[in-house]
Amino acid sequence: MNWLNKHLSFKADLMVTLLNGLVVIGGVFVLNGLIARMYGLEVLGEFLLVKRTLSSFAGILLIGMSVGLPNYLSRNFDRSYGDNVFIIFLLFTIPLTVLFIFGILWFNISGFNNNNFWVYFIFSLGISTQLITYALYRGYMNMIGANIFQLLGTAIIPIIVFTIIDNLNDGLFWIGVSVLVIMIIAFLTRNRGLNVSLLNFNKSKQIFKYGIERVPSFISQFILLAGIPIFIAQSKNFESVAYFNSSLSLVRLSLIFINPIGMILLPRISNKIASGDKGDISKILNLFFKAGIVFSVIGTTYCYLFAPLILELWLGEVSHNGVAILRLAILALPFYTFSGLTRSPIDAISERGYNSLIYGIAAISMIIMIFLGIKLEQDILTIALYSFIISHIIAGIVSAYYIQKLYKQWFLGLKLFRDSILSISSMVLISKIVSILNITLLSQFILTSSIFLIIAMMIIYFSKTGWIAQIRTNINA
């Protein structure tokens, strides 16, 4: 099993993580489609509500260890950090999880059944152990192992369970049990067991302090990602929750790009900063930020154009309400992508919890907009969608401010705006031309997608200057 612990080059790490991201997203799509077609949108909505709520809160229950562990471990590969994190998990995360589940059931949140305490507890612990296992392998820069266990916990195990189990609660329970057992074994195997003699109060305090400063960031992200589905569930049926969470899954498609960059850059930047060698970090970040924004603009346009067909092919049914939800929610994608891309570089260069401030401002903005919308007696779904979009725009803007402040470089410019507008215009024009042809909507979708892909590959392959050529050069180097 040594291949799980193998160190790869930056290019290989990037390719492995990118490929895994594509497979994971594909697995999530298969899982959502499977549940929707087998049990209907109501059950899918309930499943996604539970999953989104518990996964969004996992970073808080871990007290930020999923970020702190790779940050410190990558600096000198001191295994005692893994031992300390595991003990903190046992002493703090498990009791906090009990309190969190009790809190959800105490407030009687729609979508959570009071009789399923142990189901939610086990499922939540499974998510938490997956995050710290991923963090451990990531800290050692073993991205093959990190990605394998992410794929298992996020896609493969849930798909297997739901093809065997025909009950949502039983499915959640067995997913939680399976992930919990596998991730604990994987963590202890990579950490070479648990050595109590290596426990160090100062290191535990260091991880704890680093994580605590980032807990407000996780709380804010919980509000931004899980707050809206919970809010909609109180006043709408679970079909609307299913459509919104499915749309949110498309927004989170940007994680295919964000995760490879963020997961790989954080330990590498931390390592360079610790050794006093910042090198060309700002230059590399500039390239990846440009790529992230342009690709997310392309993804937004693509999903907006083909929203009806995407929902029909994915979930098996589509409504006017579902299309409207998707088209509004997807507008947050470029801002979600940029704020996500800046998280790891900000965490790497500063001990201070700037991300807590960034996401805190966005979360407070969302809460204020929801409150005002209710006071003005606006439609609940409309309030939810517009507060979601605007709050992520705010997160993107504040992220841009802090990344410029910390790295002393302005990463956005007119050329980036030009490339984004050119991408949108080209896609809309091609789509309009293809729509003139006397062929079915599915055929138009396939033909247009093929044209987009061919043009993109040609641009990437033949570009000799500009940021695309520079990214290709840096990856190959």
DOSE-425847 format. One record per residue (C-alpha): x, y, z. Coordinates in steps of 0.2 Angstrom, whole numbers, padded with zeros to 4 digits, always signed. Layout:
XYZ;...
//
This chain:
+0000+0000+0000;+0015+0011-0001;+0008+0019-0017;-0005+0028-0006;+0009+0037+0003;+0019+0041-0013;+0026+0059-0016;+0022+0066-0033;+0028+0081-0043;+0017+0096-0043;+0011+0092-0061;+0007+0074-0056;-0002+0079-0040;-0012+0092-0050;-0017+0079-0063;-0022+0065-0050;-0032+0077-0040;-0041+0085-0055;-0045+0067-0062;-0051+0062-0044;-0062+0078-0044;-0070+0074-0060;-0074+0056-0054;-0080+0062-0037;-0092+0074-0045;-0098+0061-0058;-0101+0049-0043;-0111+0063-0034;-0121+0066-0050;-0124+0047-0051;-0129+0046-0033;-0142+0061-0034;-0149+0054-0050;-0151+0037-0043;-0160+0043-0027;-0171+0055-0038;-0176+0041-0050;-0178+0027-0037;-0187+0037-0023;-0192+0054-0030;-0187+0072-0028;-0194+0073-0010;-0182+0060-0004;-0168+0067-0013;-0172+0084-0006;-0172+0076+0012;-0156+0067+0009;-0147+0082+0002;-0153+0093+0016;-0146+0081+0029;-0130+0079+0020;-0127+0097+0016;-0131+0102+0034;-0120+0089+0043;-0105+0091+0030;-0106+0110+0031;-0104+0110+0050;-0090+0096+0050;-0077+0110+0049;-0083+0118+0065;-0085+0101+0074;-0066+0098+0070;-0062+0115+0076;-0053+0119+0060;-0041+0104+0061;-0045+0100+0043;-0035+0116+0038;-0023+0116+0053;-0016+0098+0051;-0010+0100+0033;-0003+0117+0036;+0008+0112+0051;+0012+0094+0045;+0018+0100+0028;+0031+0111+0036;+0042+0097+0043;+0032+0081+0042;+0032+0079+0061;+0020+0064+0064;+0016+0070+0082;+0004+0082+0074;-0007+0068+0068;-0006+0060+0085;-0012+0077+0093;-0026+0079+0080;-0033+0061+0083;-0034+0065+0102;-0042+0082+0100;-0054+0073+0088;-0058+0060+0102;-0059+0073+0116;-0068+0087+0107;-0076+0083+0091;-0086+0068+0097;-0094+0077+0111;-0097+0092+0100;-0106+0081+0088;-0117+0075+0101;-0122+0092+0106;-0124+0098+0088;-0136+0084+0084;-0146+0087+0100;-0147+0105+0095;-0154+0101+0077;-0167+0090+0085;-0171+0102+0099;-0175+0116+0087;-0186+0104+0077;-0178+0108+0060;-0189+0102+0046;-0181+0087+0037;-0173+0080+0053;-0183+0066+0063;-0181+0066+0082;-0180+0047+0081;-0164+0046+0071;-0152+0054+0083;-0139+0039+0081;-0141+0040+0062;-0136+0058+0061;-0123+0056+0074;-0114+0041+0065;-0116+0050+0048;-0109+0066+0055;-0094+0057+0063;-0091+0048+0046;-0090+0065+0037;-0078+0072+0051;-0066+0057+0050;-0065+0058+0031;-0060+0076+0032;-0046+0073+0045;-0040+0058+0035;-0039+0068+0019;-0030+0082+0029;-0017+0070+0035;-0013+0063+0018;-0014+0080+0011;-0001+0086+0024;+0011+0073+0020;+0008+0078+0001;+0002+0060-0002;-0012+0066-0014;-0015+0048-0021;-0020+0042-0004;-0030+0058+0000;-0040+0057-0017;-0043+0038-0015;-0051+0040+0002;-0061+0056-0003;-0068+0046-0018;-0073+0031-0007;-0081+0042+0006;-0090+0054-0005;-0096+0044-0020;-0092+0025-0020;-0098+0020-0003;-0114+0030-0004;-0118+0023-0022;-0115+0005-0016;-0126+0008+0000;-0141+0015-0009;-0141+0002-0022;-0143-0011-0008;-0153-0001+0005;-0171+0005+0001;-0173+0016+0016;-0165+0034+0018;-0162+0032+0036;-0154+0015+0035;-0144+0022+0020;-0137+0036+0030;-0133+0025+0045;-0123+0012+0034;-0114+0026+0024;-0109+0033+0041;-0103+0017+0048;-0093+0011+0033;-0085+0028+0031;-0081+0030+0049;-0072+0013+0050;-0062+0014+0034;-0056+0032+0038;-0051+0028+0055;-0041+0013+0049;-0033+0024+0035;-0029+0038+0047;-0020+0027+0059;-0011+0017+0046;-0004+0033+0038;+0000+0040+0055;+0009+0023+0059;-0003+0020+0074;-0006+0031+0089;+0009+0036+0099;+0004+0043+0116;+0022+0048+0121;+0022+0060+0106;+0007+0070+0112;+0013+0088+0115;+0002+0101+0124;+0011+0115+0114;+0007+0107+0097;-0011+0104+0102;-0012+0122+0108;-0005+0127+0091;-0017+0117+0081;-0031+0122+0092;-0027+0141+0091;-0025+0140+0072;-0042+0131+0070;-0051+0141+0082;-0047+0157+0072;-0055+0148+0057;-0070+0142+0066;-0080+0158+0062;-0076+0155+0043;-0083+0137+0045;-0099+0144+0054;-0101+0157+0040;-0099+0144+0026;-0112+0133+0035;-0124+0148+0034;-0120+0151+0016;-0121+0133+0010;-0133+0125+0022;-0143+0140+0028;-0153+0142+0012;-0159+0124+0011;-0164+0124+0029;-0173+0140+0026;-0182+0134+0011;-0187+0118+0019;-0197+0127+0033;-0209+0135+0020;-0208+0125+0004;-0209+0106+0000;-0193+0096-0002;-0194+0097-0021;-0188+0115-0020;-0174+0109-0008;-0169+0096-0020;-0168+0108-0035;-0159+0121-0025;-0146+0108-0018;-0144+0100-0035;-0141+0118-0042;-0128+0120-0027;-0120+0104-0032;-0117+0112-0050;-0110+0128-0041;-0099+0117-0031;-0092+0109-0048;-0079+0123-0047;-0072+0112-0033;-0065+0101-0047;-0053+0116-0050;-0052+0123-0033;-0048+0107-0024;-0033+0103-0035;-0026+0120-0033;-0030+0123-0015;-0026+0106-0008;-0009+0106-0017;-0005+0124-0015;-0008+0126+0004;+0005+0114+0010;+0018+0119-0004;+0015+0138+0000;+0017+0134+0019;+0033+0124+0016;+0040+0138+0005;+0036+0152+0018;+0043+0141+0032;+0059+0139+0023;+0059+0158+0018;+0058+0155+0000;+0042+0163-0007;+0049+0161-0025;+0036+0165-0038;+0021+0162-0028;+0012+0178-0033;+0015+0175-0051;+0008+0157-0050;-0007+0163-0040;-0011+0176-0053;-0011+0163-0067;-0023+0151-0057;-0035+0165-0052;-0037+0170-0070;-0040+0152-0075;-0052+0149-0061;-0063+0164-0065;-0063+0161-0084;-0067+0143-0082;-0081+0147-0069;-0088+0160-0081;-0089+0147-0095;-0097+0134-0083;-0110+0147-0078;-0114+0151-0096;-0115+0133-0100;-0127+0128-0086;-0138+0143-0089;-0140+0139-0107;-0144+0121-0105;-0153+0121-0088;-0169+0112-0093;-0160+0098-0102;-0147+0096-0088;-0161+0094-0075;-0170+0082-0086;-0155+0071-0090;-0149+0072-0072;-0165+0070-0061;-0177+0063-0073;-0189+0077-0072;-0189+0096-0074;-0201+0110-0070;-0201+0128-0073;-0198+0132-0055;-0183+0120-0055;-0175+0129-0071;-0177+0146-0063;-0169+0140-0047;-0154+0133-0057;-0152+0148-0068;-0152+0160-0053;-0141+0149-0041;-0128+0146-0055;-0124+0165-0056;-0115+0164-0040;-0102+0151-0047;-0088+0164-0053;-0088+0172-0036;-0089+0156-0026;-0074+0149-0037;-0063+0165-0033;-0066+0165-0015;-0063+0147-0014;-0047+0148-0024;-0041+0162-0012;-0044+0152+0004;-0028+0141+0004;-0016+0155-0001;-0023+0167+0013;-0022+0153+0026;-0004+0149+0020;+0003+0166+0022;-0005+0172+0038;-0009+0164+0055;-0024+0176+0057;-0041+0170+0052;-0044+0182+0037;-0056+0169+0029;-0067+0170+0045;-0069+0188+0042;-0072+0186+0023;-0085+0173+0025;-0092+0181+0041;-0096+0197+0031;-0105+0187+0017;-0115+0176+0030;-0121+0192+0039;-0126+0200+0023;-0136+0184+0019;-0145+0185+0035;-0149+0203+0034;-0156+0201+0016;-0167+0186+0022;-0173+0196+0037;-0177+0211+0026;-0186+0200+0013;-0197+0193+0026;-0201+0210+0033;-0206+0216+0016;-0216+0200+0014;-0207+0194-0002;-0208+0176-0008;-0197+0164+0002;-0189+0156-0013;-0185+0172-0021;-0177+0179-0005;-0167+0163-0003;-0160+0164-0021;-0155+0182-0021;-0148+0182-0004;-0137+0167-0010;-0131+0176-0025;-0127+0193-0017;-0119+0185-0002;-0107+0175-0013;-0103+0191-0023;-0098+0200-0007;-0087+0185-0002;-0078+0186-0019;-0075+0205-0018;-0069+0204+0000;-0057+0189-0005;-0050+0200-0019;-0046+0214-0006;-0037+0203+0006;-0027+0193-0007;-0021+0209-0014;-0017+0215+0003;-0007+0200+0009;+0002+0197-0008;+0005+0215-0012;-0002+0212-0030;-0018+0215-0039;-0023+0199-0047;-0038+0205-0058;-0038+0217-0073;-0046+0222-0089;-0038+0207-0099;-0047+0195-0087;-0064+0205-0090;-0061+0204-0109;-0058+0185-0109;-0073+0182-0098;-0084+0193-0110;-0077+0185-0125;-0080+0167-0118;-0098+0171-0114;-0102+0180-0131;-0094+0165-0141;-0104+0152-0131;-0121+0161-0133;-0117+0164-0152;-0113+0146-0155;-0128+0140-0145;-0139+0152-0155;-0132+0146-0172;-0134+0127-0167;-0152+0131-0161;-0157+0136-0179;-0154+0118-0185;-0169+0106-0187;-0163+0094-0174;-0169+0088-0157;-0164+0097-0141;-0153+0083-0135;-0144+0083-0152;-0141+0102-0150;-0134+0099-0133;-0122+0086-0139;-0117+0096-0154;-0114+0112-0145;-0105+0104-0131;-0093+0095-0143;-0090+0112-0152;-0086+0120-0135;-0074+0106-0130;-0065+0106-0147;-0063+0125-0147;-0057+0124-0128;-0044+0110-0132;-0037+0120-0147;-0035+0136-0137;-0026+0127-0123;-0015+0117-0135;-0011+0130-0147;-0009+0146-0136;+0009+0152-0137;+0006+0168-0126;-0005+0174-0112;-0010+0166-0096;-0015+0149-0104;+0002+0147-0111;+0010+0152-0095;+0000+0139-0085;+0004+0125-0097;+0023+0130-0095;+0022+0131-0076;+0013+0114-0074;+0025+0105-0086;+0040+0113-0077;
//
